[in-house]
């Protein structure tokens, strides 16, 4: 497997459903070479097929041959003069053409000369409800022979398809030459069901589109069919070629928002005569506000750490368990494509690419039905520091030129997984395009239902090393202020949070600052929290252009949960009303409790293994830690390998709810601020206010939904408020 993947072609192919049909195995079911006998006037005979001809303005002769197939075609047809009415000069097939199949197209050659405005030709089709014009040229344009191509619509793939050409002229100089008409279709698929030998991973969902990122293990020809009911496929993509081990994006567009679609792949090899049918899969387009939906996320999978943090069968079990939840989408938090354990004398583009290809069969277990969103981790080596420093020195090694390990990693990520770039649906960094990579697609934001989702990348925007296995001695460990998310990413995050009116806001990053251990313990330091390592305030000195720290930014914009990985442990924490949620490994066969000592202030923490399921509703957010257990460890009276006793696979180990209680409105009257919110029965509320987002005054207001600040607003130039419960 590894040797085959060394030869992966890195050019990503993109094929949209609305584009012209790509090359595929086709059957030419109709051909008209216009015969070999010169006839003047031509009235329908002496050709390969029978034609119904209206008018006497047509001639067959060798003078008008387009040479499309010199062995079969010696004559061409010419329309000359005629009248100004298209219906006076026409030729139509005398009998219908059986054009049934999964797709098809029509081609013909035309040359024009001596035309004047309002003269020319029109090509029409009759699929059973009358002739409809599909191609035409009536502006008096003159040109040599050109090939015209028309892709048949699904409604035109019928058993009785008729063709017709119309011509308009009038002047003696008007000429239109027509030659070599063909109809081709791809044979109808068989009903045989089989399993596709490859992987399908959805990506970049919007309200009206979805991308299916496809990798076939062998060369195949195929297409996707889809519809809104199981087993009923009313639409299909054009047939195209899937090249072995080469990612290809198929874009399905013109979908309906908030709609579940069902789809499957039809495919055949070069030796097949029919198309086989893959398993049916499903996806849903963007949910509107007021919807209830689920998404799932796992922590660092670390597939290179076999029997330490990772077991392949266990990983598949976790992903299949998550897939059974039918999440709208699935996220990873980084360290899923560990490039940094490649020996320094073996680093090349193929070896880096292999790390990304390795995850395809696994992430496809959930990704065929739920779009995958990736977060960049430190072990991926995709960082600006590595991009700018191609001569890296690893401990114990001499200087090695890695060419550009960071570029190779990001290219592979963007090709094998369809991550968002800034557009009308996704927000993102618009100034992060780099040579050889293009748009990084490493941080982005989107809205789904009542929630805003924001991913951050602490690695691609810091010119100093953040956390890397290579060149460990070059880490700026003595001054972590040199590690930064960067001004562009900070102000993009600020704008994204401030402009969002979503009821819930989720932020995802591999870890606070991208390095260190712990959650809120780290969140008070450096640019995230403003403190120096000794607890003194260093923010203003080190980030003079930033109005507040990243944590303060999340507090002031009511971020619901910050998700992080890196520490391989499930921990729930809270700081200033923001939940900090650390994520466990998804496939640790030892069910370990890593880095527990780093978490000194927590609401709950526990050991591996599993994934996190989040259900968003109009009234609350529910977070479940779903445990996954290997079958051998599911014992009724105690579980081996440190796993909790009595647990079976898929049980919820821990759950909590964050209610959607928040400020509904506020008003200033007589220099006092009145706050109102939607309250949940039985909850005791606290209002906190601050003038600097650092020192907070706490006011207990009890089980109510309103509070008036009796301190005159004029006494403070600015106040920040937050609701606690």
N, C-alpha and C positions, 0 to 999 in steps of 0.2 A: 504493500500500500504506500509506504513512504517513497519508494523509488518512483512509483507512478506519479506521485504528487510533485516530485522534483521538476517535472516537465510542465507544470501548470502555466498556461498562457495568461498573462496578467492584464490583458485588454478586456475590460468589462463591456459586454454587449448589452444594449438596451433595445427592447422591442415593444412598441406601444400597440395596443389593440386597434387603434385607428389608423395605423400606418399600412403601407402597401405590403402585400404578402411577400414574405421572404422565400428564398429557394427551398423547395421541398419536393418529395416524390409526387409527381402528378401524372394524370392520364389525359392525353389530348383526345377529346371525344368528338371534336368537329374541326375539319380543316377545309378551307376553300382557297385553292391556288389560282382560281379564275381560268383554269383550263389551258389548253394548248392550241386551240383553234381560233383564228381571227374571225370575228363576226361583227358586221355593221349593218343595221343597228342590232344591238344585243337585246334579246327579249326574254332571256331566262335560261337558255340551254347551253350546251357545250362546256359545262363547268362540272366541278366535282359533286355539287349538290344541286337540287332543283330550287329555283328562285321564282318568286312572283314579282313581275316587273310592271311598274306603272310608268307610262311615257316611253318615248322613242329617242331619248337623248343619251344613250349609252353605247359604247363601242368596246369590244375586246380586241387587243392587239399586243404584239410583243413590244411595241414602243413604250408601253406603260408598265412594264415589269419592274418591281421594286428590288428584285434579286434577293429576297428574304430566304428563299430556298431554291437555288438555281437548278437543282436536279429535278424538282417536281413542278416547277412553275415557269412557263414560258410566256404567258400572257398576263396582262393586267387590264383593269377596267377603267374607262374614262367617261366621266360625265362632262358634256359640253353644251354650252348655251342654255337650253331648257327654258324654264319660266321663273318668275320671282316667287312662286308659291311652292313651299316644300312638299305639299301633297300631290303636285303634278309629276314629280320625278322621284320614284321610290323603288327600292328592291327589298324584298322580305323573304325569309326562309319559307319554303313551301310546306314544310312539316316541322313539328316541334323537335327540340333537341333534349335528350335525357341528360340533364345536368345535375343529378342528385349526388351529393357528397358532403363533406364537412366544410369545404371551401372551394372556390374556383375563380377563374378570371378569363377575360376576353381580350384579345389583342388583334390589331390590324394596322396596316400601313396606309398613310394618305399623303399625297402631294397636291399642292394647289398652285395655280398660276392664272394670271389675268383676271383675278377677282376684284370686285369693287365692293363698297360697303353694302351690307344687307344681302350678301351672297355667300355661299359656302355649303356646309353639310351638317347633319345631325345623326347621331347613332342612338337607337332606341331598343328597349327590351320589353317583351310582354311575358310576364310570369304567371298569367292567368286572369288578370284584371285590366287588360288593355296596355297599349304601348306607352312607355314613359321614356323621355329623353334622358340619357345618362352622360353623353359626351357630345359636344358640338363646337362648331367654329363658323361664325357667320358675320365676322367683322371685315371681311375682304382681305384677310392676311394671306400672303403668298410665301411659300416655303417649299423646299425639296422634300423627299419622302421622310416621314417621321413615324416612329412606332407609337401607337396609342394603346394604353393599358387601362382596363377597368376591372376592379375586384367585385365579384358578385356578392350581393347582400345575402344573408341567410334566407330571406324570403324568396330569393331568385334561384336558389338551388333546388329546382323542381324538375319533374320528369317531362315537362312539355314547354320548354323555353323557346321563344321565337325571337329572332333578330330582325331589325329593319334599319335601313339607311335611307335618309332623305337628302335631297339636293335642291338648291335654289340658285338660279343664275338669271339669264335674260339677254346679256350681251354676247356677241359671237366669240368674244375672247375668253369668257368664263370657262375654267377647266378645274375639275377635281378628279384626281386619279386615286383608285382604291385597289388594294392588293393584299393577298395573304391574310385571310381572316381565320382565327383559330379560337376554339373554346377548350379550356382545360379545367379539370376538377381533381381534387384529392378524393380518393375512394372513401365511401362511408365507413365509419369505424365499426369494428366488430363489437359484440356485446360481451366478449370475454373479459373477465376481471382478473387482474394480476397486480402485483406490487411493483411500483416504480423503483428501479435500481438507481437511486440517487436521493436527493433531499430537496424539500421545498420549505422555504422560510419566508413568511410574510413580512412586509416592512412598509414604513411611511404611510400609514392609513390616514385618510382625510374623510370629509363628509361625502365625497363623491368618487373616491378612487382607492385602489389598493395595488401594491406591487408584490408579485410573487417572484422571489429570487430563487432561481432554479439551478441546481448543479446535477448533471447526469454523470454516472460513472462510465458510460460508453456513449459513442455517437448515436444520437436518436433524432427522429423527426417527431414533432408533437404540437399540441395546442391545448388550451384550457377551455372547458365549457362550464357555464355557470348560470344560476337562476336563484330565485327567492324561495323555492320549495325543495325539500330533499328529493333527489332523484329526478327532478324536472329541470332541464337545462335549456333555457330559452335564448342564450347568447353564447358566443364563442370568440376566442381570439384567432387571428390568422395562424396558419401552420408555419412553423419555423424550425430551424435546425438547432438542436442542443449539442454542442461540442463537448466531448469527454472532459470532465473535471474543470470546465470553464464556466464561471458564473454568468448567468444571463437574467436580466430583469425583464419580466413581462408586466406591462402596466395595464390594469383593467380600469377603465374610466367610465364616465357617464352613469355612475351608480347613484342610488337614492340614499340620502342621509338616514341614520338611525334604522338601518335595515340589515337583517341577517341574510347573507348570501351563502349558497352551497356551490362548491366547485370541485372539479376533478381534472386530472391530466389524462389526455389521450396521447399515446406514444407508440412508435414502431421503430424497429431497427431496420437496417438496410435490407435484411433478408425477409422481413415481414411483408405480407401483402395487405394486412388489415391493421387498424389501430386498436391497441389494447387499452383497457380502462383501469386507471389507478383507483385507490380508495377515495371515497368522497371526503372532502374537508369543508370547513366553514369559517366564516369571519363576519364581523359586524362593522359597519361604518360609524362615523362619529356620533356619539350620543348627545342629545340636547340637554340643556339645564333642566333639572327636575328628575333626571333618570337615576336609576340604581344600577350600578355595575361593579365588576370586580377586576382587579389586576393583581398579578403575582410578581414576586421579585426574589431572587436568590443572591446569597453572598458569594464570596470568592470560591470558585470551583476548583482551581489549582489542579488541572488534570495531570501535571507533571509530578505531583507528590503522591504517587501510588502507595497505598496502604498506610499513608501518614494522614493526609487530609482527604484522600480521594480513592474511590473504588468505582470502576467503570459501570458495573452492574447496578451499583447503588445510585450512581448519577442518573442512569436511565430510569430507575424506579422513582426517584424524586421528580424528574421531569414528567413522567407519565402520570404521577399522582397530581401534580399541578395542572396538567392538561385536563384532567377529569373535572376540575373546577370550572372549566370553560371561561377562562378570563378573557376580557376584551383585548388585553395585550400582556406581554411578559417582559420583565426587565432583568438585567444583570448589573451587578455593582462594580465589576472590574476584576482583574486577575483571573480571567477566564482563558487568556491566550498568552501564557507565560513564555515570552521570548527570551527572557534573561537567563534561562538555564541552558541555552545553546552554548556548547564549548566555543571559546573565542576563535579557535582555528577552524571552525566549521560554519561560522556565520556567513550566510549569503542570502540572496533574496528568496530562493526556493525554500530554504530552511525556515525563514521567518514566515513565509506564506503557509507552510505546512501547519504551523501552530493554529492558524485561523481555519484552515480546511478541516483540521482534526475535530473541531467542535460541531461541524455541520450535521453529522448524523444524530448527535445528541440534542442540540437545540432544535433540530427539525421535529423532534418528538412532540414539542409543544408549539413550535413556530409555524407548523403547517396550518394551525388553527388560530394562532394568536400572534400578531405582529411582535417582533423582537426589537427592543430598544436597549442599546449598550451604553455603559458608562466606562470610561477609560480608567485602568488601574496602573499602579506603579510598575508591576511586573511585565506589562506590555512593552515597555521601553519606547512608547510613542510619546516623545516629549520634545519641546523646542530645544532644550539643552543638548539632547542627543543629536537632534537635527543639525544644530550649529557646530557640533564637535564630533566630526567623523573619525578622528584619531583618538580613540579611547584607550585608557590604560587601566586594565583590571589588576587587582592585587595578585601578585605572583606571576604575572605575564609581562612580556615585553610589549612595546607599543604595537598595536594592531589597527590597521585601517579597516573599519567596518563599512566602508562606503557610506551608506546612510540607513542604518538599522531603523531609525524612527520613521523615515519615509516609507520603507518597505512594510513596516507594521501598519501604518495608517492606510496605505494603498490596499493592502490585503483586507483590512477591516471594511473599508468602504466598498470593495468589490464583492465580498462574500456575504455582507449584511447591508441591507438597504436602509441606511440611517438618514435622518432628515438634513437638508440644507435649507437656508432661509428662503421662504416663498410666501404665498398668500395665506398659507395655513400654519406653517411653522415659523416661529421667531428663531433667530440665531445670529451668530457673529457674521457680519457682512464683510469684514476686513481680515479674514483668517485664511485667505487663499495663499498657498505656498507652491513654489516651483516643484514640478514632478508629482505633486499630490492633488492640487486643486483645492476645493473647499474642504476644510478639515472635518466638518460634520461632527465635532467632538462635544459641543455644548449647544443645546437647543431647547425650545419650550413650545408647548401646545396646550390647548384647552380641550377637555373631554368631560361632558356632563357639567357638574358644578365644580370641577377641580381644574386647577392650573398645575402643570407638570414642568419642572425646570431641571435640566441636568447641567452640572458644572464639571469643568476639567481643570484640575490644579497642575497639570503637567505640560500641556501644550503652550501655556501662556507665561511660563516662568523661564527666563533666560538663564537662571541658575538651576543646578541640579536639585531635584526635590527628593527623590528616593529611588535609587537604581542599584542593581547588583553590580553593574559594570562601573568601574572608576569610583569605587566607594570612597577612596581617599580624597576625591574632589568634592564631596558633599560639603556644603557650607554649614556644618553642624554647629559651629561656634557662633553663628548669627542667622537664625531662622527668619529674620526680617528680610533676608535676601530671597527667600522663597515667596512667590506671589502669584495670585490669580491674574494679575496684570490689570492695568487701568481699563483697557477696552472691555474685558470680560466683566469687571466690577460694574462699570456704568451700564453695560447691557443688562446685567442682573437687576440693578437698581431700577432701570426703566421698565423691565419686564414685570417686576413685582408691583411697582407703583401704578402701572397702567391696567393691571388686571383687576376685575371686579368679581373674580371667582370666589365662591363661598369657602372653598378649601384650597390651600396652596401646599404643594409638595416640592421639596428640593432634594436632588440626588447628587452625591459625589462619592468618590471612592473612600475619602476620609477627610476629616477636618484638616485643612492645610496640605492634604496629600501625603502626610507622613506622621510619625509619632504613634502613640497608643492611647486609647481612651476616647471618650466622647465629649461631654461637657467639661471634663478635666482639661482637654486641649482647646475647647472652644472659647476660653477666656483669654487666650494668648495671641500675640502677634496680630496680623491683620484681621484675623477672624474675631478676636475678642479685645485686642488693644493693649494687653499687658505684656511687659517684658517677662522673661523667665523668672525673675525675682519678685514678680508681683507689682512692680511699679508701672506707671502708665507711659507707654512709648508710642502710642498711635499717632499723635499729632506730629511728632518728629519724623516718624518713618513713613507715614502716608499723608503728607500735607494736603494732597488734592482730594482726598476722600472725605465726604461729610460725616460719615459714621462707619463703624466696623461692619463686617459682613453679618455678624450675629445681630447687631443693632438693626441692620437693614431688614433682617427676617422678623425681628420683634415688631418693628414699626409697621410692617406690612402684613402682619397676622399670618405668618407661615405656620401651617398646621403641624407638619412633620418634616424633619430633616433626616434622610436615610443615608447611612454610610456602611461600609464594609471594612476590609483591611484587618480587623482584629479577630475574625472567625469566632464570633460569640453573639448570642442574642441578648441584648441589653436594652431596656427601656429607661430613658432618662428624661428629665424636663429642666429647662433653664429659661426663666423669664417668660413662661407660657408657651415656649416652643418645645415640642417633643423631639428628642434626639433618639433615633432608633438605629441601633447597630444590628447587623445581620449575620447569621451563622453560615457555616459551610453547608452545601447541599448534599455532600456525599462522603462524609467523614466516617469510616467504618469503626473508629474508636470512640465516637461520641464524646469528643474531648471538650474541655472547658479551658480554652486558650485565653491568655491575657486577662484573666479575671482580676488580677491585682491592679490593673490599670484603671478599673472602674470602681472608684471609691464612694461615689454618690449616685445611687440608682433606685429606681422603683422596683425593677425586676431584672434578674439575669439568670441565664441557664445555659446548659451545654448544647453542643451540636446533636443531631443533624436535622435539616429540613429546609423549608422555604417559608416566606411570609406572604400571607394573603390579605389584601386590603379591599374591603367593600365600602364603596362610597354611595351614600343615599342622600336625599335632600335634607335629612334630619341629623345625620351623624356619619362618622368614619369609624369602621370597625376593623381592628388589626388583629389577625390570628397568626400565631406561630404554629405552623402545621409540621408535626414531627413525621419524619420518614424513618422506617426501621427495616433493616434487612430481614428476610423471612427466617433466617437461622437464629435471629435474636429476639423474635417474638415469642417469648415464653410467658406463661400465665403467672408464674411465681417468681419472676426475677429475670432480668435481661443481662446477657453477658456484655463485655466490652464497655462497661460504664454507662450503658443506656438506662434510662429510668425504668423501674420495674412496672410490669403490667401494661405497657404501652403497645399498641398495634399500629401498623403503618397508616398514616393519614389522620391520626387523632390530633386534636388541637391541644397543644401543651400549655398555651397561655393566650389570653385574649383581653383586649381592652377597647373601650369606645371613647371617642372624642365627639361630644355633641356639637351640633352646629349652632350653638348659642354664641351670638356675637352682636355687635352693635348694628342696629337697624337704622337709626338716624340720630342726629344730634342737632341741637339748636342753641344759639347764644341769645340770652334774654337778660337785660339789665346787668350786663357784665358777668353773667353766670352761665356755665355750660350745663345743659341738660342732656343726659345720655339715656337712650332707651335700647333695649335688646329683647330678643325672643328667649324667654327663660324656659328651662326644663324643670318639671315638677320635682321637688325634693332636693334641689341643689342650692347650696349656699354660695353666694357670689361675693367677690371682692373687686373693687375698682382700685387700680394703681395709677398714679400720675407722676410724671417726671418732666423736668425742663431740659435734661441733657441725655436721656436714655441710659444713664448710668446709676443715678440715685433715684429710688422710687419711694413714694409715700403710699402706704397701704390703708385702704378704708373698707371695713366690713359693712356690706349692705344687706346681707341675709338673702332670704328667698323672695326676691322681687325682680322686676324687670325695668326699673328706672332709678336714676340717681342724679342729683343736682350738686354740682360743685359750688359750694358756698363761698369759696375763696374768689374774690374778684379776678376776672381774667386779666384786667389791666395791670395787676401786680406782677405778672410774668409775661415776658415778651413772647414766649412760646411754651406750650404744654403738650405732652404726649400722654395718651390714656390707653389703658388696656384692661380687659375684663378677665378675671381669674375665677376659677371654681374648684 
